[in-house]
Amino acid sequence: MLEPKSFQSILIEKRSNGVVVATLNRPERRNAVDDVLHHELGELPRDFDLDPEARVLVITGAGSGFCAGGDATGLHPSRKMWLEAGRLVNALLDCQKPVITAVNGYAMGLGATLALLGDVVFAARGAVFADTHVRIGIAAGDGGQVIWPLLMGVNRAKYFLMTGDRISAEEAERIGLVNFLVEDDALMERALELADRLATGPTCAISASKMAINQYIKMVSNAVLPLSLKLEEWTMTTDDFREGVMAFGERREAKFTGR
């Protein structure tokens, strides 16, 4: 059962027609993921799926950004974190009901993964996508290596994951990374329009129509995600990671050595 009071960093609005709006609520950090939000993102899809009154989930971000990725000061590497990273991706892929993401502003790193794992992705014109793990010297392990190649093709994905380059909303739509490009002030209106349509439709058939496709994605994830998480964990032991974090905190270009 989805209980709004169970979440500290996500605002949950349950509408009478079964639409649930989940708003990542750390606007002062552009909704960067700390330990609390990381845990709650793994719980959200499961609680939503088990709620008999909930039919469609819409995920968005409070303030000027969707999600800026991992919070360098608030997300602490641990065994628990690595287990939750896998559960977060699997919880979204196992969710049988429709999940819509409404992407406003930055969707970076884990934020981009969360956005792109939605069944339908709406991007505001001002949205920006990037998997920036490599910019601080670590592998894009927490789902990016699963979903980016499936959406844009293998070689494009390798380019963007190896460089951390940003993608505008217009480009994201052109290359198939998102479903719909909408004006900034129409983002939630358009996302909720589809959510309302799905909530009043044949929900069993709608769920059945996504489940087999998600099984295909999960087949890829089962092969890729465990390795990608291990590689991300390994790169966190390198000198390049330590330099990347230091450079990020000092707002300067990192000087990587390949060690």
Residue, then its C-alpha position, 0 to 999 in steps of 0.5 A: m500500500l502506498e502511504p504518503k507519510s512513509f516518504q520523507s523526500i518524495l511528495i505523494e499525491k493520490r488522486s481520486n481516479g487512481v493517478v499518483v503523482a510522486t514529486l522528488n522533493r529536494p529542490e535545494r539540491r536539484n533533487a540530488v539523491d541522498d541516502v534517504l531518497h535512494h532508499e525511497l526510490g526503490e520502495l516507491p514502485r513496489d508500494f505503488d504496484l501493491d496499492p489496489e487504488a493506484r493505477v498510474l504513477v507520474i514521477t517528476g521533480a520539485g523546483s527547477g530540476f528533475c534529478a541531478g543524480g547522486d548527492a556527493t555529500g549525502l549518498h554514502p557508498s556502502r553494501k546497503m547502497w549497492l543492494e538498493a541500486g540494483r533494487l531500484v532498477n528492478a523495482l521499476l522494471d517489475c512494476q506492472k502498472p504504467v509509470i510516466t516520467a515528467v522531466n523538468g530541468y536537469a536529469m543527470g546520472l542516476g536522475a537520467t536513469l530514473a527518467l528513462l526507465g519510465d514507460v513514457v517519458f515527457a521532456a520539457r523543452g528546458a530539460v537536459f539529459a546526461d550520464t555524468h558518472v565518468r566526469i568524476g571518474i566512475a563507471a555509469g553503473d546504476g542503470g545507464q548501461v542498461i537503458w541507454p543502449l536500448l533507447m538510442g543504440v549501442n554506439r550512441a550510448k557508448y559515446f554519451l556514457m564515455t564522455g558524459d556529454r549533455i543532450s538537450a530535450e530536442e535532441a533527446e526526442r530526435i534520437g528516441l531517448v524520450n517520447f514527447l517534447v513539450e513546452d516547459d509550462a505544459l509539462m505536467e498538463r501533458a503528462l497528467e493528460l496521458a495518466d488520466r487516459l490510462a487510469t480510465g482505460p482497460t487497466c488490465a490490458i494496459s498493464a499486460s501490454k507493458m509487462a512482456i516488454n519490461q521482461y525484455i528490458k529485464m533480460v538485458s538488465n539481468a545480464v548487464l546490471p550486476l557487472s555494471l554495478k561491480l565496475e562502478e564500485w571498482t572505479m570508486t577505488t581509483d585515484d581518478f575517482r578521488e580526484g574527480v570528487m575533489a575537482f567537483g567540490e573545488r569547481r575545477e577541471a579534474k586532472f585524471t591520470g588513469r589510475 
